[in-house]
Amino acid sequence: MSEVKTQFKHVSYLWDEDQAAKLAGDEVALLVYRSNLLGADLRLTNYGGGNTSCKALAKDPLTGNEVEVMWVKGSGGDLGTMKRSGLAALYVDRLRALKNIYRGIEHEDEMVGLFNHCIYDLASKAPSIDTPLHGFLPFKHIDHLHPDAAIAIAAAKDGKKITEELFGGTIGWVGWQKPGFDLGLQLKQCLDENPGIRGIMLGSHGLFTWGDTAYESYINTLEVIERCADYIEQHTGKDKAVFGGQKIESLAKEQRAAQAASLAPILRGFCSSERKMLGHFTDDDRVLEFINSNDLDRLAPLGTSCPDHFLRTKISPLVLNLVPGEDLSDVKAIKAKLQPLFEDYRKMYKEYYETCKHPNSPAIRDANPVVILYPGVGMFTFSKDKQTARVAAEFYINAINVMRGSEAISEYTSLPRQEAFNIEYWLLEEAKLQRMPKPKALSGRVALVTGSAGGIGKAIAKKFVEEGACVILNDINEERLQGAVEEFRGLYGKDAVAATLLNVTDNQSIVAALDATALAFGGVDIVVNNAGISISKAIEDHSIEEWDKLYDILVKGQFLVSKAAAAVLRKQDIGGDIINIVSKNSVVAGPNNAGYGSAKAAQAHLTRLLAAELGKDKIRVNTVNPDAVIANSNIWAGGWAEGRAKAYGITVEELPAYYAKRTLLNEIILPEDIADACYAFVGGLLNKSTGNILNVDGGVAMAFVR
């Protein structure tokens, strides 16, 4: 192996010779290894972007003869996490033979279906649109990436000239062309006309590099991107103004967070005019540099260049007409100020669709913006789920990097509107969207369940996540909360859950928790007042302090959380749900229960009062009445079990059986049963129900409310 450079400034060299040695002889394993390394560095390619391949000999299962097979990243997936199962495997000779029946660029989409006739491994992933780009090139290992540094050159007005001068003719150039069969032919033509080149720059798009081995391809890729990044850095020194220089100053970090938390639910409401959207906020330094600059108004409307960026960020962002630090307390006034902006954006998007559509184009999609820029504060992104919103933010930061580099070395150029439309409303992309799984019942919804680090609260949170919601876990106990967060992230991934400490008796803590929810997900849709304690004592043994504690946590806590939540729900103006976990003790009188039972009765009536008040805002307020939920419940700590056992003249160990036997169904009630009841209220079938009580107690006749 020739001596190569392994020290880089702008990219990460991650190759481990010992690890690679274990994979020697297995070219596909080395391809997966290389792909994971490339995908681990977002400076090389973004999430889900780019593709890699290798060609090697394999035994034909029908003839037993050795044939050349290409393994290439399949449709969808992400290089950083890709496994062998994420690859498509195709016969190279069959793929190249498709050139013989290719009818021209007007018909190139039909070639995708023909890839199926070239598949070697019938269990492999479906081939992507980029398959011919790899298949028509002769190299054993190929990387196609979307590095910001390379796209900055590819999207520059003088990109072709810069590429020729920077690499001395060793990097070819193919002008913008939508990915597909024709682009694969153009890559091969570029190579034929420029033998000996080490890669090809795709105008406005990305980079192709290669090598005879997995390692040579990896090093070649790093070296080319490093040179691009070095070149851009030379043109963006400290003495050179970026984006035309700074126009405004950012607010301080804490002020930015406060402004974003206050504004996010309002923006979410606007963006959810067609379907509920989830949000993401970032005040990354690269974002602030762009949105605070003199060139923001010129560059933002241009949109992005790389199709991977564009598909996730839409035609252009919406720039808010708010000043940093503006008073956002008058929600009605802020909405009135923003309403025309959203109307103009929707009008612009509809005109873009009508101007560019083809006779067979899919129907127009949601006309609301994905990316929203607030100068001095940061960037909001909204999409169908948290991951897509977060990734949209990452892609727009990539686009900012591209604009920054292009402007430094030349002049940034975006995709023409028609070309952008052809990508966004590509029939093949539409087919991919149609194949996606149907959204779950709670997709696009955000839930805050108080006391969700254990017991009933955790069961409710799990149920909601499993049905598609994002949840913000909370508890007054930091250690218990951290354990729940780790469990949820392990089960459901990082995008499904956020966390905050919450004391329901402290209004400041509640407001901070809802702010954290707004920053994490854009707002809230479902609030479950679940946090509670239980004290069972005869009245002569019941202290005033215990009485106050019960009413502070159960009644005052429910009131304060509901009040703060209602303010956020009204900001969004898209309705919502408040569910109060009360108890059968709210209607059943029993011994040794004066404090707890009366507090539960107050909770139950507060449900009815709030249902009456919030109905005009399409906010439903309902009650779930559990009884005797013993398993994994914190309610049985602190002497409650002993108190109830004493009241019934039995031992603590006999309580579960005692409670089950007194029910009509003779059933033990579990936290999951309460979670199912909560889901019944919010899952879509009871959207016209409010002020109701749902008993989950196995059937306690004394607790019947009607």
Secondary structure, DSSP 8 states (H G I E B T S, - for coil): --------SSS-----HHHHHHTTT-HHHHHHHHHHHHHT-TTT--TT--EEEEEEEEE-TTT--EEEEEEEE-SS--TTT--GGGEEEEEHHHHHHGGGG---GGGTTHHHHHGGGGBS-TTS----TTHHHHHTS--SEEEEE--HHHHHHHTBTTHHHHHHHHHTT-EEEE----SSHHHHHHHHHHHHHSTT-SEEEETTTEEEEEESSHHHHHHHHHHHHHHHHHHHHHTS-TTS-STTSB-S----HHHHHHHHHHHHHHHHHHHTSSS--EEEEE--HHHHHHHTBTTHHHHGGG--SSHHHHHHH-S--EE----TT-----HHHHHHHHHHHHHHHHHHHHHHHHHH--TT-------S-SEEEETTTEEEEEESSHHHHHHHHHHHHHHHHHHHHHHHHS-B----HHHHHHHHT-HHHHHHHHHS----TTTT-EEEETTTTSHHHHHHHHHHHHTT-EEEEEES-HHHHHHHHHHHHHHH-GGGEEEEE--TT-HHHHHHHHHHHHHHHSS-SEEEE---------GGG--HHHHHHHIIIIIIHHHHHHHHHHHHHHHHTS-EEEEEE--GGGT---TT-HHHHHHHHHHHHHHHHHHHHHGGGTEEEEEEEE----TT-GGGTTTHHHHHHHHHTS-GGGHHHHHHHTSSS-----HHHHHHHHHHHHSSTTTT--S-EEEESS--GGG---
